[in-house]
């Protein structure tokens, strides 16, 4: 795996997709304050219109579990977003906040939550096929 520091992006070598991540605390705060939120039992989604690019942020509290559990959940959400990058609308900053209940969810349950929230917030393209 190669990290591209200049773009604050995660790039998986050989897979071709790049996901731009939100890194700065002030950007997270701006999205929390100015964006709209939608929630389900596992995740909370905050979104805010931005330029023509799409960026993602993932927040996992230490209440969710130790660092192994928190990082596993973040990796799973990043993978879901990376695989389904083509069906998510451009022009938004999107933050996923992981709830404590999510630590007991498997990959498919997290995937259902991600797409449920994206669908509710109208961030999926009209003829979206999920993988």
N, C-alpha and C positions, 0 to 999 in steps of 0.2 A: 504494500500500500504506500502511496506517495502523498504527502501533504503539500498542498500549494499554499504557502503562507500569504503571499501577496493577495490572493483572491479570497482568503478565508473560506476555502471550499474543501470539501472532502472528495477525493478522487480515488476510485477503485480501479487499479490498473487492469486492463484486459476486459473491463466491463463497459467502458465507454461513457457512462453517465457521470455528471458532476452535480453535486448539490451544494449550493451556496448557503453557508450557515451564518446566523446572526451571532456575533461574539461579544459585543460591547454592552455593558450594563445599562448605559444611557439609552441605547436602542431598545433593549428589552422594556425599560420603564416607559419609553415613549409609546410603544405598541400597547402595553398594558393600559395606559391612560387614555390614548386616543382611539384604540381599536374596539371592535365588538367582540364579545365572548359567547361561546356556546359550549355546553358541557354535557357529558354523559357519565356513567359510573366509573370509568377508568381514566378518562382524559378530559382536559379543558382545552379548548382551542381559542386563541386570540388571533384576530386578523385585522390588518389595516392596509388600505391601498398604498402602493409605493410606485416607483418608476416602472419601467417595462421589465424589470427583473423580478425574480421570485426568490425569496430567502426564507429559510426555516430556522427556528430555534427550538430547543428542547430543554425543559427545566424539570429536574427531578429532585425533590426535597430529601434530606437525609432521613426523614421519617419513613420513607419508602423502604429503606434497608441499607445494608452496607454498600461499599463502593462497587463490589462485584455485581450486586443486584441492580444498582442504579445504572451502571454502565451497560449491562446486558439489555435493559429496557431501552436505553438510548440507541444502542446499536440496532435493535430490532426496528424501532421507529424509523431510523435513518435508512435501513434497508427497504422498508415498505415504501418510503418516499422515493428512493432511488429507482426501484423497479418500476414504479408507477408514475414517474416524472412526467411522461407525455400526456397524462390525462388530467393534470392539475393546472389550473389557470395561471397565467403569468400576471405580473403586476401587483403582487401582494407580499407582505411580510406576514409570516404565519408562525405562531409559537404554540407548541404543545406543552401543557403542564400536566405532569403525571401525578395521578392521585394514588394514595396509599394502597387502595384496593387493587391496583394494577400489578402489584408484585406477585399476585397469585394467578394472573392471567397468562395463558399461553400465547404463542405467536399469532395464531388465527384470531383469538379474541381481541388482541391489540389491533390487528389489521381491520377487523370489523369496526372497532371504535374509531380508528383513524378515518375510514371511509364514511362512516355514519356522520361524523362531525364535518368532514369536507362537503358531503352532500347537503347537510343542513345549512351550511354557510354559502352554498352556491359557488364553491371553488372548483368543482369538477367540470370538465368540458361536457357538452351535451350528450355526445355519443360515447361516453366513457366506458371502456372495457377494463376491468381490473384484473391484475394478475395475482 
